[in-house]
């Protein structure tokens, strides 16, 4: 077994121009060693990896790029032996504040959401890792009940199902999850379903269960999680809505990220303001959640976190205290130990393993 894997961290660049940092992570003891970092682009805040072709993709989360509207999508080649990143290409996302992206199983298609632009777009990638100008863009429209946060569409993530047949887009501004069928020829989005979430929820990130036909969406604005059954045709049917916190201050607290252990037994959700990770046990028959714990992230604003591929560690990125805190996961209970390690990195907002 290979003990050391790459840990890639995307950051905002308000305080430090190095927006992507590469570390070596030991899956046996949770130790970390710094390898390298890259500058050159503003706010590479979210990252997706193509392990098959050794490419890393990132969004540059900005409103404008050299006076042109919108942010950028970036591609890099990564050397797995050295951890060195080599920049390959960049394209405009044709919308402001791109905040999330996904690459498909082939590595030849990348999908981006523009948060302030209110749109989703699709890019082709050639065999050398060059991103081509966008193939398709879909503009969302409308609003929901919160005038301060839901005055317009704000798609917050785009998640592909295992077969890459569908893309699921939680839209915080509209209280909807858009499901698009992904046509390969032409390279386009085909509207399939719109799933309504309760008003004022603010759906943010979605995760699929690794073994069962269920999907889970964390809602930013009211600190809840919606549990959906994934039907055979790809649509979603609501099963449960559960709070992430027993006592919530909705003027300060907000839901952020959501992940499931590889064995499918436990789900974790991060809470900003409360600065914690909530632990849920997953019912292996009906997919329902039961809260079994809550753990401080020992820092401020856990916007993102990650679970190591072997399921032994959880790494919480504290954006506003410039730290990543490493916890061990107790296999039988899902509880998090006291921190076993920490990483100092400026404004971390995305963690990916490779």
C-alpha positions in Angstrom: 0.0 0.0 0.0 1.2 3.5 -0.9 1.4 5.4 2.4 1.9 8.9 1.0 -0.7 10.6 -1.2 -0.9 14.2 -2.5 -3.0 16.7 -0.7 -4.0 19.7 -2.8 -5.3 22.9 -1.1 -7.1 25.8 -2.9 -7.2 29.2 -1.1 -8.3 32.7 -1.5 -5.5 35.1 -2.2 -6.5 38.1 -0.2 -3.5 37.8 2.1 -1.1 35.5 0.2 -0.5 35.2 -3.5 0.1 31.5 -3.3 -3.4 30.1 -4.1 -2.7 26.4 -4.5 -0.5 24.5 -2.1 0.6 20.8 -2.5 1.4 18.6 0.5 2.4 15.0 1.0 -0.1 13.2 3.3 0.6 10.0 5.1 -2.5 7.8 5.4 -0.9 5.7 8.1 -0.2 8.3 10.8 -1.8 11.5 9.4 1.5 13.3 9.1 1.9 16.1 6.5 4.9 17.5 4.6 4.8 20.7 2.4 5.9 20.2 -1.2 5.2 23.3 -3.3 2.8 26.1 -4.1 1.8 28.1 -7.2 0.9 31.7 -7.7 -0.4 33.6 -10.7 -4.2 33.5 -10.4 -6.6 35.2 -8.0 -8.7 33.1 -5.6 -8.3 29.5 -6.9 -11.0 28.6 -4.4 -12.2 25.2 -5.7 -10.3 22.3 -7.2 -11.2 19.1 -9.0 -8.7 16.4 -10.0 -8.4 14.0 -12.9 -6.3 11.2 -11.6 -6.3 9.2 -14.8 -4.7 11.9 -16.8 -2.8 13.7 -14.0 -4.6 17.0 -14.4 -5.8 19.5 -11.8 -8.6 22.0 -12.5 -9.4 25.1 -10.5 -11.7 28.0 -10.7 -10.5 31.6 -10.2 -13.3 33.0 -8.2 -13.5 36.6 -9.4 -16.1 39.0 -10.7 -13.9 40.1 -13.6 -10.8 38.9 -15.4 -8.7 41.7 -17.0 -11.8 43.9 -17.3 -13.8 41.1 -18.9 -16.9 39.8 -17.1 -16.5 36.6 -15.1 -13.9 34.4 -13.5 -11.7 31.7 -15.0 -11.3 27.9 -15.1 -7.6 26.8 -15.0 -5.9 23.6 -15.8 -2.6 22.2 -14.5 -0.5 19.1 -15.1 0.6 17.5 -11.9 3.6 15.2 -11.4 2.6 12.6 -8.8 6.2 11.8 -8.0 7.2 15.4 -7.2 3.9 17.2 -6.6 4.9 19.9 -9.0 2.1 21.8 -10.8 2.6 23.1 -14.3 0.0 25.6 -15.6 -1.5 24.6 -18.9 -4.5 26.8 -19.8 -7.2 29.2 -18.7 -10.6 30.1 -20.1 -13.3 32.6 -19.0 -16.3 31.1 -17.3 -18.6 33.8 -18.7 -20.1 34.5 -15.3 -19.0 36.1 -12.0 -17.6 34.2 -9.0 -17.2 30.6 -10.3 -17.2 28.7 -7.0 -17.3 25.0 -7.9 -16.4 22.6 -10.7 -16.4 18.9 -11.5 -14.5 16.8 -14.0 -16.1 13.7 -15.5 -14.7 10.2 -15.5 -13.0 10.6 -18.9 -11.2 13.8 -17.9 -12.4 15.4 -21.2 -15.4 17.4 -19.8 -15.3 20.0 -17.0 -18.4 21.6 -15.5 -18.5 25.0 -13.6 -21.0 27.0 -11.7 -20.9 30.8 -11.6 -22.3 31.9 -8.2 -22.9 35.6 -8.9 -23.4 35.0 -12.6 -26.2 32.6 -11.9 -25.1 30.2 -14.7 -23.7 26.7 -15.3 -21.2 26.1 -18.1 -19.4 23.2 -19.7 -15.9 22.9 -21.2 -14.1 20.3 -23.3 -10.5 19.4 -22.4 -8.1 18.0 -25.1 -5.6 15.2 -24.7 -2.9 17.7 -23.6 -5.0 19.2 -20.8 -5.9 22.4 -22.7 -9.3 23.7 -21.8 -11.3 24.9 -24.9 -13.8 27.8 -24.9 -17.1 26.8 -23.3 -19.3 24.3 -25.2 -22.6 25.3 -23.5 -23.9 27.7 -20.9 -27.3 27.7 -19.1 -28.5 30.8 -17.4 -30.8 30.4 -14.3 -33.4 32.9 -13.5 -35.7 33.8 -10.7 -35.5 34.4 -6.9 -36.7 33.0 -3.6 -37.9 34.4 -0.2 -34.7 35.9 1.3 -34.1 39.3 -0.3 -30.6 39.5 1.2 -29.3 36.2 -0.3 -31.9 34.9 -2.7 -32.6 38.0 -4.9 -31.2 36.1 -7.9 -30.0 32.6 -8.9 -26.8 31.5 -7.1 -25.8 28.0 -8.2 -23.3 26.8 -5.7 -22.0 23.4 -6.9 -22.3 20.9 -9.7 -22.0 17.2 -9.0 -22.0 14.4 -11.5 -23.6 11.0 -10.8 -21.4 7.9 -11.1 -22.3 7.2 -14.7 -21.8 10.8 -15.8 -25.2 10.8 -17.3 -26.6 13.6 -15.0 -25.3 16.8 -13.4 -27.0 18.0 -10.2 -26.8 21.7 -9.4 -28.0 23.0 -6.0 -29.0 26.7 -6.5 -28.9 28.6 -3.2 -30.8 31.6 -4.7 -33.7 29.7 -6.0 -34.2 26.9 -3.4 -34.0 24.3 -6.2 -31.8 21.5 -7.4 -31.5 21.5 -11.1 -30.8 18.1 -12.8 -29.3 18.2 -16.3 -28.8 15.4 -18.7 -25.4 15.5 -20.2 -25.4 14.9 -23.9 -22.0 14.0 -25.3 -22.8 15.0 -28.9 -23.3 17.9 -29.0 -21.6 18.8 -25.7 -24.6 20.3 -24.1 -26.8 20.5 -21.0 -30.4 19.1 -21.5 -32.9 20.3 -18.8 -34.3 17.2 -17.1 -35.8 18.1 -13.6 -36.1 20.9 -11.1 -36.4 19.7 -7.5 -37.8 22.1 -5.0 -36.3 22.5 -1.6 -38.2 24.2 1.2 -38.2 28.0 1.0 -35.3 29.8 2.6 -33.1 26.7 2.7 -30.4 27.8 0.4 -29.1 24.4 -1.0 -25.3 24.5 -1.3 -23.5 21.2 -1.8 -24.7 17.7 -2.6 -23.1 14.3 -2.0 -24.2 10.8 -3.2 -24.0 7.8 -0.9 -21.2 5.5 -2.1 -23.3 2.3 -2.0 -27.0 3.2 -1.6 -29.5 5.1 -3.8 -29.5 8.3 -1.7 -28.3 11.8 -2.0 -27.7 14.4 0.7 -27.8 18.2 0.3 -26.6 20.7 2.9 -28.6 23.9 3.0 -26.5 27.0 3.8 -29.2 29.5 5.0 -31.1 27.4 7.6 -28.4 24.9 8.6 -30.3 21.8 7.5 -29.7 18.7 5.4 -32.2 17.2 3.0 -32.1 13.4 2.3 -33.3 12.3 -1.1 -33.9 8.9 -2.6 -32.3 8.7 -6.1 -34.8 7.2 -8.4 -34.0 4.9 -11.2 -34.5 7.7 -13.8 -32.1 10.0 -11.9 -34.7 12.2 -10.2 -34.7 13.0 -6.5 -37.5 12.3 -4.0 -37.3 14.0 -0.5 -37.1 11.6 2.4 -36.0 13.6 5.4 -35.0 17.1 6.5 -32.8 17.4 9.6 -31.0 20.3 11.3 -27.2 20.3 11.5 -27.3 22.0 14.9 -29.6 21.5 17.8 -29.5 25.2 18.6 -28.9 27.5 15.6 -28.2 31.2 15.4 -29.2 31.9 11.8 -27.7 35.4 11.8 -24.3 33.9 12.4 -24.4 30.2 11.5 -24.5 28.7 8.0 -24.1 25.3 6.5 -21.1 24.8 4.3 -19.8 21.3 3.2 -20.9 17.7 3.4 -19.1 14.4 3.0 -19.6 10.7 3.6 -17.1 8.1 4.8 -16.0 5.6 2.1 -17.8 2.8 4.0 -21.1 4.7 3.8 -21.8 4.6 7.5 -21.3 8.2 8.6 -22.0 11.6 7.1 -20.3 14.9 8.3 -21.4 18.5 7.8 -19.5 21.7 8.5 -21.1 24.7 10.2 -19.6 28.2 9.9 -20.2 30.6 12.7 -20.7 27.6 15.1 -17.3 26.5 13.7 -17.9 22.8 14.0 -18.4 19.5 12.3 -21.7 17.6 12.9 -21.6 13.8 12.8 -24.5 11.7 11.5 -25.0 8.0 11.4 -26.6 6.8 8.2 -29.4 4.2 8.3 -28.2 1.5 5.9 -31.8 0.6 4.9 -33.6 3.9 4.3 -30.7 6.3 4.1 -32.0 8.5 7.0 -29.7 10.4 9.3 -29.4 10.4 13.1 -27.1 13.0 14.7 -24.6 11.3 16.9 -22.1 14.1 17.7 -20.6 17.5 17.0 -17.0 18.5 17.2 -15.2 21.9 17.2 -13.0 22.6 14.2 -10.5 24.4 16.4 -10.6 27.4 14.1 -12.9 29.9 12.3 -15.1 29.3 9.3 -14.8 25.7 8.2 -16.0 26.4 4.6 -14.6 23.0 3.3 -13.3 19.7 4.7 -12.3 16.4 3.3 -12.1 12.7 4.4 -9.0 10.8 3.4 -9.5 8.0 0.8 -8.9 5.3 3.4 -11.6 6.8 5.7 -9.3 7.2 8.7 -9.0 11.0 8.8 -11.0 14.2 8.5 -9.3 17.4 7.5 -11.2 20.7 8.3 -10.2 23.9 6.4 -10.7 26.9 8.7 -10.8 29.7 6.2 -10.6 32.6 8.6 -7.9 31.2 10.9 -5.5 30.1 8.2 -5.4 26.5 9.3 -6.3 22.9 8.4 -7.0 20.7 11.4 -6.6 16.9 11.1 -8.8 14.5 13.1 -8.8 10.8 13.2 -12.2 9.1 12.7 -13.2 6.4 15.1 -14.3 3.6 12.8 -17.1 2.1 14.9 -18.7 5.3 16.2 -17.8 7.9 13.6 -16.7 10.3 16.3 -13.7 12.6 15.8 -10.7 12.4 18.1 -8.9 15.4 19.5 -6.8 17.0 16.7 -3.7 14.9 15.8 -2.1 17.4 13.5 -2.5 20.8 11.9 -1.4 22.7 8.8 -0.8 26.4 8.5 -2.0 27.7 5.2 -3.5 31.1 4.2 -7.3 31.1 3.7 -7.9 27.5 2.8 -11.2 26.8 1.2 -10.8 23.5 -0.7 -9.1 20.2 0.1 -8.6 17.4 -2.4 -6.6 14.2 -2.3 -4.9 12.6 -5.2 
